[in-house]
Amino acid sequence: MTAEELLIQAKEFIIDENEIESIEAERLAFLQRFPKESLANMTVEEYADTKTKDCFIYWLEQRNLIGGIGGGNSSKFGIYRSANGHYSKGSGKNRVTLLGDVLQEEFLKLREGYLKVFELADGDRFGEIQQLKLPIFNTVLLKVLHIYYPEKFLNVFAAPVLKKLGESLKVDSALFEPHRLVQLNHTVLQLLKQHEELSDWSTGKLGRFVWERFSSAETAEDKDAARNYWLVGHTYETDGSQKDYFIQNECVGIGFLREDLSDYLEEDNLADIIEVKEPELKGQQALKAFLEIKLGDYIALKSTYTRKDGGVTKSVLKVSAIGRAKADAVDGYSFNPQRGHLLPVEWFNLEEKEFIGYGGYRKTIAKTKNRNTVNYVFLGQSITAPEPKQVLKAEAATPRNIILYGPPGTGKTYEVSRKALELTTDTQTFEEISNDGREAIQNEYTRLTRIGRVRFVTFHQSYSYEDFIEGLRSDGQGNFIPEDGLFKRAAIEALYAGLNKNVQELSDEVHFERMYDYLVARGKELQPQFVSKTGAVSYISGISPQGNLIVTSEGAQTESTISKDRLLRIFRYAHEHQVEWQDEVHFIKKAIGGSNETRYWSVFKWMMDNRNEEQGTQVDDPAVSYSYKEKKEIVMKALEQGEPFDFTNAESFVLIIDEINRGNISKIFGELLTLIEEDKRLGKDNQLIVELPYTKERFTLPPNLHIIGTMNTADRSIALMDTALRRRFLFEEIMPNPELLDTVGSLDLEGLLTIINKRIEVLYDRNHTIGHAYFINAKTEEEVIEVVQHKIIPLLQEYFYDDWEKIGMVLGGIGKSKEGPYLIYEEQIDYSHLFKQSFTYPTRKQYRVKSKITSQEITAIYEI
């Protein structure tokens, strides 16, 4: 959407002014409860004791004022109260319990951080706010800033929405980086206010307009990212229907594991606790799903069954009520010994309705993001919108060298991009981007690829060391020159990032050296004049066999050799001793001894005066590069001189190697196979620096270069995997995850894929199971049939070498004729009609795949 289109829509935008007044009243209520001046004396209890339901962070999140900041966990506030009553920071494996003086010290730092934010906001120093690196999420920080500075910050806190608005307003893309979101928010608000049509709009009205145009109105994915849709069964196997109780008491529940779970709700290992306490798999799945329900999620009370209709069996989904969750599991959970686990619900539609063909939702509780189901069942709309993409959960930090392996279609490609992002951003930023969904992860991955911090390559049989590290390439003029490969270039970039502290000095020296090389290459042609302190002029009369400058003066009988080595010594001496070289000549002897100080000084002065010229008449050399080539020279000089590298705060880089098992690892990596080990990297105890064969350059690997490989376990070449590579990588298995699949019409895709894979494990092995990605974009029953017919069956044929009996077993059975309910059937062939002469031929079974498949054949695969 362009800015012009946005202004046109603004003219047509209508909103109830009472709603705007309500938004402003919410903000003022917060200010009355927590005046800005009160933060200076706020206690940790006033900030984070959510049990009181009156603390600072409870108001920000649970009271749903102004705009939501949902997603993620309580760690987004920096410090929070855990279910055990202790205060903590961080989450997952990074969670730390804070007690006593440590708690007070941590909270004091957090409180001082808020006060510093206010100080910077008062002075309009917005670019400095996120340099503070507070342990709170961008969404939290933006909401706080809007509450206290509504004239400076828009009440929109979601990064994807702000970026889309920024693109429309043609904001500098540098502001789209995660750590500059505060500045982006302020910038877009000021740009909007510059338009006359919007200048008198309140911030509340502007925020609502932006949100509707760039969130719910434009993309279904953004809309669904803020809300989940749940189908919850109301019949317990032993207790009968709970429907009337749920409706009358405005709640929903499940009956598995009749034990109160209140004390475990905020534990990081809640899933493990459930698996220990609940023996049945379906009970475990139901409990985990139930405890994922969040405030505002839609819930439908349902039951499923089948019915004969015109001689055809059809699946039916019956919905008895639709409502919204009034709280999430942390605040709304309660336990009733007779009714089980309960959550409060506001029912807004009590009309009972049957949905023919949607009876595939047979699990106790099912989350759906199928656009057809959401529109048709929950919203009563037509079936038009596309199905949103699934979002995988974030994992823990990844080691430097890792290989993701698994069967085809398990989402390794997405997992690679997610891990690349995890390795190149700090924990807080990664978690924030992950909370914005799969699209946000992909956008950031694309940005990192564009700026070179993430690189991608696919190995194949002919890929070589020369492609990967370095090799000789033709220059088109009959010569072969060394050229750096992908891996070496990535390593140089990563090494350069570790030189932040002294890179300027090295860069100056490299520029100086380049100027000398330039004089050697083109000096006789351009004839620069070297003017001495007394006004005498020297010029280049030639180049020595060793590649040094020969300098003389008009009418002089002598020539002087001016070497790069001595000039570099002069350069370093002047820098180290802070010599005023423009007026000082005698320091030359101190730097290099008794050489011709007059001519050395005049050449040195010319080089210093011209070294920073940007391709002007004196330095017009297209070969001079200030990007990768210069970085490489700086890095090589640092390695040569033993300069210190500091990777403490250096940016991380990632090299992704797809199909890593398809290449000849020993041939491709060569001597670098040893360097990729963690303890052999630069700065480690056993660091190694080697000499490369073509360029003879010194080379090492930095600790901030990560390598991620992928393998397909169904590929037979994995058995040939180099054992040396196995020792140097951590292997992480990515297996099919049927739980990510939704129900499509009458087809339970989760059940379908689960049973297919269990059968494959029995008949073949788990490495040849089928990934969920094959089905994840199927939106209709016809598309599911298409996947099975043209992807799954051919894959099974390859796996089992056309052993149709095993293929039939995987697909639920083999029919005696094509009229049966199976995909595979036997065909009887009368040989007497095939041959002219009569003879006896042994009967042989012939197997066929149905050419016309319906949903009934697909259902027959998993219904036993």
Residue pairs with C-beta under 8 A, 6 or more apart in sequence:
1 164
1 168
1 213
1 214
1 218
2 168
3 168
3 169
3 170
5 168
6 168
6 169
6 213
7 195
7 197
7 198
9 213
10 197
10 198
10 209
11 197
13 209
13 212
15 205
15 208
15 209
19 208
20 202
20 204
20 205
20 208
23 66
23 155
23 204
23 207
23 208
24 202
24 204
26 63
26 65
26 66
27 65
27 66
27 146
27 147
27 150
29 65
30 59
30 65
30 66
30 147
31 147
31 148
33 54
33 59
34 42
34 56
34 59
36 118
36 148
39 111
39 114
39 115
39 118
40 111
40 115
42 56
42 111
43 107
44 79
44 87
44 103
44 104
44 107
45 52
45 55
46 55
46 56
47 55
47 56
47 57
47 79
47 107
47 110
47 111
48 55
48 56
48 57
48 77
48 79
48 80
48 81
48 87
49 55
49 81
50 57
50 58
50 62
50 74
50 80
50 81
50 331
51 81
52 58
53 62
53 331
57 74
57 77
57 80
59 65
60 69
60 77
60 140
60 143
60 144
61 69
61 70
62 295
62 327
62 331
64 295
64 296
66 143
66 146
66 147
66 155
66 204
67 143
67 155
67 156
67 157
67 207
67 211
68 157
68 226
68 296
69 76
69 137
69 139
69 140
69 143
69 157
70 226
70 294
70 295
70 296
71 139
71 435
71 436
72 137
72 431
72 432
72 435
73 91
74 80
74 81
74 91
74 266
75 88
75 89
75 90
75 91
75 95
75 431
76 136
76 137
76 139
76 140
76 431
76 432
77 136
77 137
77 140
78 89
78 110
78 134
78 135
78 136
79 87
79 88
79 89
79 98
79 103
79 106
79 107
79 110
79 135
80 87
80 88
80 89
81 87
81 88
82 88
82 97
82 266
83 262
83 263
83 264
83 265
83 266
83 267
83 330
84 263
84 266
84 267
86 97
86 98
86 99
87 97
87 98
87 99
87 103
87 107
88 95
88 96
88 97
88 98
89 95
89 96
89 98
89 106
89 135
90 96
90 427
91 268
91 431
92 268
92 396
93 268
93 396
93 397
94 427
95 268
98 106
98 107
110 134
110 135
110 136
113 132
113 134
114 134
114 144
116 132
117 129
117 132
117 134
117 141
117 144
117 145
118 148
120 126
120 128
120 129
120 132
121 129
121 145
121 148
121 149
121 152
124 152
126 152
126 182
126 183
126 186
127 180
127 183
129 141
129 145
129 182
129 183
130 138
130 141
130 179
130 180
130 181
130 182
130 183
134 141
135 428
137 428
137 431
137 432
137 435
138 157
138 159
138 178
138 181
138 182
138 432
139 157
139 158
139 432
141 182
142 153
142 157
142 181
142 182
142 185
143 155
143 157
145 152
145 153
145 182
145 185
146 153
146 154
146 155
146 157
146 203
150 203
150 204
151 203
152 186
152 189
153 182
153 185
153 186
153 189
153 203
154 162
154 185
154 188
154 189
154 192
154 203
154 206
154 207
154 210
155 203
155 204
155 206
155 207
156 162
156 165
156 185
156 207
156 210
156 211
157 185
158 215
158 222
158 436
159 178
159 181
159 432
159 433
159 436
159 440
160 222
160 436
160 437
160 439
160 440
160 443
161 210
161 211
161 214
161 215
161 222
162 181
162 184
162 185
162 188
163 176
163 184
163 443
164 214
164 218
165 188
165 210
165 214
166 175
166 176
166 184
166 187
166 188
168 214
169 188
169 191
169 192
171 184
171 187
171 188
171 191
174 180
175 183
175 184
175 187
176 184
176 447
177 447
178 425
178 429
178 432
178 433
178 444
179 429
189 203
189 206
192 198
192 201
192 206
192 210
193 199
198 206
201 209
214 222
215 222
215 223
216 222
216 223
220 371
220 385
220 386
220 388
221 388
221 389
221 437
221 439
224 369
224 374
224 388
225 388
225 436
225 437
226 296
227 296
227 297
227 298
228 292
228 293
228 294
228 297
228 298
228 367
228 369
229 297
229 298
229 300
229 367
229 368
229 369
229 373
229 374
229 378
230 289
230 293
230 297
230 298
230 299
230 300
230 365
230 366
230 367
230 368
231 300
231 302
231 317
231 319
231 361
231 365
231 366
231 367
231 368
231 377
232 252
232 254
232 290
232 299
232 300
232 301
232 302
232 364
232 365
233 254
233 301
233 302
233 303
233 304
233 363
233 364
233 365
234 241
234 242
234 243
234 246
234 252
234 301
234 302
234 303
234 320
235 241
235 242
235 243
235 303
236 242
236 254
236 255
236 340
237 255
238 255
239 255
239 338
242 253
242 255
242 339
243 301
243 320
243 321
245 339
246 252
246 253
246 301
246 321
246 345
247 301
247 320
247 321
247 347
247 350
250 323
250 326
250 344
250 345
250 346
250 347
251 342
251 343
251 344
251 345
252 299
252 301
252 323
252 342
252 343
252 345
253 290
253 336
253 339
253 340
253 341
253 342
253 343
254 286
254 287
254 290
254 340
254 341
254 364
254 365
255 339
255 340
255 341
256 278
256 280
256 282
256 283
256 286
256 287
256 340
256 341
256 364
257 274
257 277
257 278
257 283
257 287
257 341
258 337
258 340
259 277
259 335
260 335
261 273
261 274
261 287
261 291
261 333
261 335
261 341
262 333
262 334
262 335
264 270
264 273
265 291
265 329
265 330
265 333
266 330
267 273
270 291
271 288
274 284
274 287
274 288
275 284
278 284
278 287
282 363
282 364
285 363
285 364
285 739
286 363
286 364
286 365
287 341
289 365
289 366
289 367
290 329
290 341
290 343
290 365
291 329
291 333
292 329
292 367
293 299
293 325
293 328
293 329
293 343
294 325
294 328
294 329
295 325
295 326
295 327
295 328
295 331
295 332
296 324
296 325
297 324
297 325
298 322
298 323
298 324
298 325
298 378
299 322
299 323
299 324
299 325
299 345
300 319
300 321
300 322
300 377
300 378
301 319
301 320
301 321
301 322
302 317
302 318
302 319
302 320
302 361
303 318
303 320
304 315
304 316
304 317
304 318
304 359
304 360
304 361
304 362
305 315
305 316
305 318
305 359
306 313
306 314
306 315
306 316
306 359
307 313
307 314
307 316
308 314
309 356
313 856
314 356
314 357
314 359
314 746
315 356
315 357
315 358
315 359
315 360
315 745
315 746
316 354
316 355
316 356
316 357
316 358
316 359
317 354
317 355
317 358
317 359
317 360
317 361
317 377
318 352
318 353
318 354
318 355
319 352
319 353
319 354
319 355
319 377
320 350
320 352
321 347
321 349
321 350
322 347
322 348
322 349
322 378
323 345
323 346
323 347
323 348
323 349
324 345
324 346
324 348
325 332
325 343
325 344
325 345
326 332
326 343
326 344
326 345
326 346
327 343
327 344
329 343
332 343
332 344
333 341
333 342
333 343
334 341
334 342
334 343
335 341
335 342
336 342
355 376
355 377
357 745
357 746
357 781
358 373
358 376
358 377
358 743
358 745
358 746
359 746
360 743
360 744
360 745
360 746
360 747
360 748
360 749
361 368
361 373
361 743
361 748
362 748
362 751
363 750
366 743
368 374
368 742
368 743
369 387
369 388
369 390
369 742
370 387
370 742
370 743
370 744
370 779
371 383
371 384
371 385
371 386
371 387
371 388
371 779
372 383
372 387
372 744
372 745
372 779
372 780
373 742
373 743
374 385
375 381
375 382
375 383
375 384
375 385
376 382
376 383
386 779
387 742
387 777
387 779
389 438
389 439
389 776
389 777
390 438
390 740
390 776
391 437
391 438
392 411
392 414
392 415
392 418
392 438
392 737
392 740
394 418
394 422
394 430
394 431
394 434
395 418
395 419
395 422
397 422
397 423
397 427
398 419
398 422
398 423
398 706
398 708
398 732
399 678
399 730
400 678
400 703
400 705
400 706
400 707
401 676
401 678
401 706
401 707
401 728
401 729
401 730
402 419
402 706
402 707
402 708
402 709
402 729
402 730
402 731
402 732
403 660
403 708
403 709
403 710
403 711
403 729
403 730
403 731
403 732
404 412
404 415
404 416
404 419
404 708
404 709
404 710
404 711
404 732
404 734
405 412
405 710
405 711
405 712
405 713
405 718
405 731
405 732
405 733
405 734
406 412
406 711
406 712
406 713
406 733
406 734
406 735
406 736
406 771
407 712
407 713
407 714
407 735
407 736
407 766
407 767
407 768
407 769
407 770
407 771
408 712
408 714
408 770
408 771
408 795
409 736
409 770
409 771
409 772
409 773
409 774
410 734
410 735
410 736
410 737
410 771
410 772
410 773
411 734
411 737
411 771
411 772
411 773
412 710
412 712
412 734
413 710
414 438
415 734
416 656
416 658
416 708
416 710
417 441
417 442
417 445
418 434
418 441
418 445
419 708
420 445
420 448
420 454
420 654
420 656
420 706
420 708
421 430
421 433
421 441
421 444
421 445
421 448
422 430
423 652
423 654
423 706
423 708
424 448
424 453
424 454
424 651
424 652
424 653
424 654
425 433
425 444
433 440
433 441
433 444
434 440
434 441
445 454
448 454
448 654
449 455
449 456
452 493
452 653
453 493
453 651
453 652
453 653
453 654
454 653
454 654
454 656
455 486
455 489
455 490
455 653
455 654
455 655
455 656
456 655
456 656
456 658
457 463
457 468
457 486
457 655
457 656
457 657
457 658
458 657
458 658
458 659
459 657
459 658
459 659
459 660
459 661
459 662
459 663
459 668
460 659
460 662
460 663
461 662
461 663
461 664
463 663
463 664
463 668
464 471
464 667
464 668
465 471
465 485
465 667
465 668
465 669
465 670
466 472
466 485
467 485
467 486
467 668
468 485
468 486
468 487
468 488
468 668
468 669
469 484
469 485
469 487
469 488
469 669
469 670
469 672
469 692
470 482
470 483
470 484
470 485
470 488
470 692
470 693
470 694
470 695
471 482
471 483
471 485
471 694
472 480
472 481
472 482
472 483
472 694
473 480
473 481
473 482
473 483
474 480
475 481
482 694
482 695
484 492
484 632
486 655
487 655
487 672
488 692
488 699
489 628
490 653
490 655
490 705
491 699
491 701
491 702
491 705
492 628
492 631
492 632
492 635
493 628
493 631
493 653
494 650
494 651
494 652
494 653
494 702
494 704
494 705
495 635
495 638
495 645
495 682
495 700
495 702
496 503
496 631
496 634
496 635
497 647
497 650
497 651
497 653
497 702
497 704
498 645
498 646
498 647
498 650
498 682
498 702
498 704
499 506
499 634
499 635
499 638
499 643
499 645
499 646
500 646
500 649
500 650
501 644
501 646
502 638
502 643
502 644
503 634
505 575
506 634
506 637
506 638
506 643
507 630
507 634
508 575
508 611
509 568
509 571
509 572
509 637
510 630
510 633
510 634
510 637
511 611
511 612
512 567
512 568
512 571
512 607
512 608
512 611
513 564
513 568
513 633
514 611
514 624
514 633
515 607
515 610
515 611
515 619
516 549
516 564
516 567
516 607
517 564
518 619
518 621
518 624
519 528
519 540
519 549
519 607
520 543
520 547
520 548
520 549
521 621
522 621
523 540
523 543
523 549
524 540
524 542
524 543
526 618
527 539
527 540
528 539
528 540
528 606
528 610
528 618
529 537
529 538
529 539
529 606
530 537
530 538
530 539
530 551
530 599
530 602
530 603
530 605
530 606
531 537
531 602
531 605
531 606
532 538
532 598
532 599
532 601
532 602
533 585
533 598
533 601
533 602
536 553
536 598
536 602
537 553
537 554
538 551
538 552
538 553
538 599
538 602
538 603
539 551
539 552
539 553
539 554
540 549
540 550
540 551
541 550
541 551
541 552
541 559
542 550
542 559
543 549
543 550
544 550
544 561
546 563
548 561
548 562
548 563
548 564
549 561
549 562
549 563
549 603
550 559
550 560
550 561
550 562
551 559
551 560
551 561
551 562
551 599
551 603
552 558
552 559
552 560
560 595
560 596
560 599
560 600
562 599
562 600
562 603
566 592
566 595
566 600
567 600
567 603
567 604
567 607
569 591
569 592
570 587
570 588
570 591
570 592
570 600
570 604
571 604
572 591
573 579
573 587
573 590
573 591
574 581
574 587
574 591
577 587
579 587
581 587
581 601
581 604
581 605
581 608
582 605
585 597
585 598
585 601
586 597
588 595
588 597
588 600
588 601
588 604
589 595
589 597
592 600
610 618
610 619
613 619
615 621
615 622
615 624
636 697
636 698
637 643
638 645
639 689
639 698
639 699
639 700
640 698
645 682
645 683
645 702
647 682
647 683
647 702
647 703
647 704
650 702
650 704
651 704
652 704
652 705
652 706
653 704
653 705
653 706
654 705
654 706
654 707
654 708
655 705
655 706
655 707
655 708
656 708
656 709
656 710
657 707
657 708
657 709
657 710
658 709
658 710
659 710
659 711
659 712
659 715
660 709
660 710
660 711
660 725
661 711
661 712
661 715
661 717
661 718
661 720
661 721
662 715
662 717
665 673
665 721
665 722
665 724
665 725
666 673
666 722
666 724
669 676
669 725
671 690
672 690
672 701
673 724
673 725
673 728
674 680
674 688
675 681
675 688
675 690
675 699
675 700
675 701
676 701
676 707
676 728
677 728
678 684
678 703
679 685
679 686
680 686
680 687
680 688
680 701
681 687
681 700
681 701
681 702
681 703
682 689
682 700
682 701
682 702
682 703
683 702
683 703
684 703
687 700
688 700
689 698
689 699
689 700
690 698
690 699
690 700
691 697
691 698
691 699
692 698
692 699
707 729
709 729
711 718
711 721
712 718
713 767
713 768
714 767
714 768
714 799
735 766
735 769
736 753
736 757
736 769
736 770
736 771
736 772
737 772
738 749
738 750
738 751
738 753
738 754
738 757
738 772
739 750
740 772
740 776
741 749
741 750
741 753
741 772
741 775
741 776
742 749
742 750
743 749
743 750
744 778
744 779
744 780
744 781
744 783
744 784
745 780
745 781
745 855
746 781
746 855
746 859
747 781
747 784
747 855
747 858
747 859
748 862
749 775
749 778
749 784
751 862
752 775
752 858
752 861
752 862
753 770
753 772
753 775
754 862
755 812
755 861
755 862
755 864
756 769
756 770
756 792
756 810
756 811
756 861
756 862
757 766
757 769
757 770
759 809
759 810
760 766
760 768
760 769
760 770
760 799
760 810
761 769
763 800
763 806
763 809
763 810
764 799
764 800
764 806
768 799
770 792
770 795
774 787
774 791
774 792
775 784
775 787
777 783
778 784
778 786
778 787
781 855
781 858
784 855
784 858
785 853
785 854
785 855
785 858
788 823
788 853
788 858
789 849
789 853
793 807
793 811
793 823
793 849
796 807
796 810
796 811
797 807
800 806
800 807
804 814
804 824
804 847
805 814
805 847
807 824
807 847
808 814
808 822
808 823
808 824
808 847
811 822
811 823
811 824
811 861
812 822
812 823
812 860
812 861
812 862
813 822
813 824
813 860
814 822
814 824
814 825
814 826
814 847
815 821
815 822
815 824
815 825
815 826
816 825
816 826
817 825
817 826
818 825
818 827
818 848
818 850
821 856
821 857
821 860
822 857
822 860
823 849
823 850
823 853
823 857
823 860
823 861
824 847
824 848
824 849
824 850
825 847
825 848
825 850
826 845
826 846
826 847
826 848
827 846
827 847
827 848
828 846
829 846
831 841
832 838
850 857
